[in-house]
């Protein structure tokens, strides 16, 4: 047994799946024993009863740029230690044999005890995906006290400087990003990428936010990049939904391209954010549900923050634009992302957000309007829509601001 299952056992956390390395065998022998081949790039098999993955021990040699630029070698002579040596982090390069003994040639157990994410060998620099994986592990294990070893961070910076991060393909960037967004501390993923220099390559829209000032009256933390990571951290506390967290992450992208001569003001940043979100989502092939909520939050989070002062007509406009009547679940996602934005500010992390309750109350009132009671039988389509709209505005006006 190798990799994550051994690591998680040693950490005392739930083991979700187990992977196995087979030493001294061939593909033909595996098939003869009933294992089903599934690997495309190297021999991986499914156990005939458990369906767990069994991979033949292998080595890898760099043969080109990017994470696909490897020549894989499998042979009965490849040892377990050689297989473990090709792995990314020492905590992932531990095996447990059938007698229960650990095979730990690179000090992974010691690094688990020290709470360190450390690379296995200098070959770490050969695969740019490892930059993203280390950042994701830093986010996933932050709550357990893990930090990235200094020499590993130095290697990551070296890789970025050598242009390796430019070879990351969009699908893999999003795969690692979505995994990081699902962790307990997703903001750490982006902080690590910023620290090693990779953020400017894979997420230039986010990198541009760092160093951009905001009005201290509303943003005691000043720096827009810092604010963005604080908002993401708050979103993680409010919701497990990666759609909400992605919207929180991207809500202020436009502040990175507002004219510096107007700083710390950022007039019009909402529509600038929308354009950047659309471009980012197209580039990384982000799922539509992530994109759509992110666009709505970027465009209307300012309206939500002013909900206690908005006219009923404007509140209805927001409800219509975020598609609340057809997709009430998305409306709740919208409110959570807006609340995260309000709390993602230095010293204001525990502030109340009555604006969300105001929007919910207004929505409930507007939703209670029964079109059948409005005498619309003799009206045409536009007339019907206008009468319903007026009735909803009146309903919103009838409920008191909490």
N, C-alpha and C positions, 0 to 999 in steps of 0.2 A: 504494500500500500504506500502511495507516495503523495506528495504535494499538499493540497489544501486540507484533506482529511486528517493527515498526521498533524499538521499545524494547528487545526482547530481542536483536535483532541488535547494537545499540549496547552492550548489556551483555555480549555474548559468550556468552549462554546459548542453549540449544536453542529454536528457534522451533517451536512445536507446531501452530499454525494461522495462516493469513494472512487478513486482512480487507482489503477494498478499498472505496474511495469513488469514485463515478462523478460527475463534474462535467459539467454541460451536457447532460444527457440527460433523457428522460421514461420513465415506466413502459411506454408503448406501444413506444418504440424498443427498450427492453431485451427485451421479449417477442419483438419481431420478429427480434432477433438470436439468439434461442434460449435466453435466460436464463429460469429458472423462478421465478416469484414465490413467496415464503414469508413475507414480513413481514405482520404483522397491524396494528401501530400505525403503521408507516411502510414505504415501499417498500424491501424487501430481496429480492435475487435470488440464485439459485445458478447458478454458471457451468455451461454445458452439458457441459463435459468434466471440469473439476477439482472441481466441487461446492463451490468456495470461495465465500464470501459477498461479494456486491457490493451496497453500499447507495448509493442516491442521496444526494447531498449535501443536508443539511437544516439547518434552524435550529429552535430550540425556544423557546417563550415560556410563562412561568409563567401558568397560568390557574386554579389551585386548589391545595388543600393536598395534601401527600404526594407520593410519587414518580410517581403517575399523573396529577398535576394539571398537565399540559403540553399545549400545542397545538403540533403538529409541522407545519412548513412545508417542502415540497420544491418546487423549481422549477429549471429550467435556469439561472436567473440566480444561484442560490446558489453562492458561491465556496468553494474549498477552505478558505481561511482562516476563513470564517464557520462552516463545518462543524467545524473543529478547535477553534474558540473555545467550543463548547458542551460540550466534554469536561471530565472531572473534574480530572485532574492534568496538569501540563506534560509529564511523561515519557510520557504517553499521547496527547499532542496533536502528534505528529510524523508527517509523511508522507514517503514516498520515491516520486519519480515514475519514469516508465519509463526515464529516462536515468540513474537512480541518484542523482539529486540530492535532498538533504534539503530539505523544506519545514518550517521550524521557527520559526513567528512568535512563539512564547511562551517561548522559551529552554529547551525541554525537554532538549536535549543538554547544555547547561550545568548543569542540575540533575542530570542523570545523572552527570556528572563530579563534582559537588559532593555526590552521594548525598543529595539532598533530594527529599522528596515535597511539592510545592507546587501549590496550586490554580491553575487557568488564569485565572479571572476572578471578580469578585464574584458572578456568577450561580451560583457553587458552592453558595451557601446555599439555592438553590431546590429542591434534591433531597436529602431526608434519607438516601437510600441511600448517598450519598457519604460519610457518616460511617462507615458500615460498610465501604465499599470502601477508604477510606484506611487504616482499622485493619487490614484484610486485607492490603493492600499493605505496610504496615509490618511485619506478621508474615512475609509472603512474602520480603521483600527485606532483612530484618534481617541475615542472614548476609553480605550484601554491603555492610553499613555504612550503609544508608539510615536517615534520621531524618525526622520530620515537621517542616516549616518552622514557625516560631513563629507567623507570621501565619495559616497554615492551621489550626493548632490553635486559635487564637483564634476563627476563623470557625466551627469545629466547636462550640466552647463556646457561641457566640452562637446557633447553630441549636438546640442543646439548650435553652437558656434561653427561646427563642421557642416551644418546644413542638413543633418539627418532628419530633423523634425519636419522639414519641407517634403519629405517622402511619405509622410503619413497619409493614407487614403481616407476619404471622407467617411466611408462606412465604418471604419475602425475607430476613427475619432469619435463619432457619435455613439458607437457601442460602448466605449469606455466612459464617455461622458454620461450617458444614461445610467450606467452602472454606478458612477460616482454620485449622481443626483439621488440615487436611492439609498445612500448611506446615511448614517446619523449625523455626519458633519460634512455635507457636500461642499461647503465653502473652502474646506482645506484643499480639495482637488485643484481649484482654480488658484488658490494662494501658492501652492507648490509650483504650478505651471508658470505663474508670474515670477516666482523666485528664481527658477532655473532658466528663464528666458523663453520658454516654449509658448507662453500665452500669446505673445505677439505674432507667432507663426500660425497657430491653430485657431485662436480666437482674437484676431487683431481688434475687433470691435470692443472687446472687454479690456484689452491692454490699454487702449487709448483713454480709458476712464481714469486711470491712475495718474494723480498729479493735477487733475482738473478740479478747481475749487467750486464749492457751492456756498450759498449764503449761510453764514454761521447761525443766523437767527433760526433757521429751519433745520440746519444740518451741523450740529456741534462737531461732528467728525470731519467736516470740511471736504475731505478728499472723496470724489465720486466713486473711485474704485473701492475704497474702504467701505463706503456706504453700500455699494452693491453686494459685497460679500457679507456685510451685516444683514442685509435684507434676505439674502439666501439662507443665512443661519436662522433667521426668524421664521422663514417659510418652512424650514425643516422641523421646527418646533411645533408649528401650527398644523402641518399636514404631511402625510407620507407620500402624497401624490407627486410624481415627478413632473407632471404637467404644470401644477401650481408652482413647483420649485423652479422650473425653467422660465416661467413667466416672471417670477420674482427676479431671476438672474438678469433678464434682458430688458426690464422695464425702462431703464434710463440710458440705453445705448446712445441715443442722440446727443447726450451731453458731451460725448467725446468729440463731436464735430461742430458744436456751436462756435461762433466766432470768438476767439480769445479776447478781443477788445471789449466784448460785452460781459465777460466773466466778472463776478460769479453768477450773473443772471444767465438763464438758458431758455429764453423765449423760443417757442416753436420746437422744443426738443422732442415733443411727443410724436409729431409726424416724422421727424428725422429718425426717431427710434423705430417706427414702423418700417420705414424703408430698409434700415439696417437689419432688422429681424427677418424680413422677407429674403434678403440676400443671404444672410447667414443660414437660414433654414434650407434654402435651395442648394447652397454649397455643400452642406453636411447631410442633406437628405433627411432632415428632421421630420418626424411624423406630423401629419396635418393637425392633429388635435393639440400638440404642443405649440405649433406655429399659430394656430387660430387664437388660442387663449392669450399667448404672448402679445399678439397684435392688439387684442382688446384691452389688455392691462396697460400696455404702453400708451394707447390712445386715450384711455378714459380714467386712469388712476387719479389724475388731478381732480376730475369731477367727483369721484368717490370721496376724496379727502374733504371736499367742500359740501358734502351731502346735507349737513345741518343748515346750510344757508341757501341751497339751490331751490329755485322755483319748481313747483310741481310739474310744469311743462318740461323743464330741463331734466328732471329726474326720469320722467317717462322716456325722453329721448335716449338717455343712457340705457335704460332697461331694454328699449327696442334695439339699440345698437349692439348690446352684448348678447342679444338673442335670448333674453331671460324667459320670455313666455313659451318659447319652444324648447329651450334647453335650460331648465332651472338648475340642473346640476352644474353646468358651466358657470351660471351666475354665482353659485356658491364658491366655485374655484376662483372666480374673479375677485370676490370679496376677501377671500383668504390671502391672495397675492397682494391686494391693496393694504390689508392690515399688516402684512409683513413689511411692506414699504414704510408704513407709518412707524413701525417699531424698530426698524433697522437703522437707528440713529443713536449716537453716543449718549448714554444717560436716559434714553427714552424707551428702552427695551421692554419695560413692563407697563407702558402707558395703556390706558383704556382706548378703545376705538369705537365710540358710539355711532360713528358714521355708518358702519356695517349694519347695525340694528336699524338705523333710519332707512337704509336702502331695503332691508328685508321687510320692514313694516310697510313701506310704500309699495313694494312689489306685491305683497299679500293683498293690499287694498285694491291695486289695479287688477290683480288676477281674479278678484271676487266679482268683477263686473260680468254680468250675464248678458251677452249680446241679444238673446231672445227677448229680453225685457225692454229693449230700447226702441221698439217700433221700427224695424228696419226692413220690413217686408217689401215696401214699395221703393226702396232706394237702390241705386246702382253701386258698383264695387267701391269706388272712391268715396262716395257718400257714406257707405257703411263703415269704411275704415275711419273716416273723420268723426262719425258719431261715437264709435267705440273709443277713439282716442280722447274725445272730450269727456266721455263718461269716466275713463280711467284717470284723467287729470283731476276731475272733481273728486274721485275716490281718494286719490293721493292727498289732495288738499284737506280732506275731511279727517285725516288721521294726524294727531298731534306729533310734533317733533319730540322724540324721547329726551 
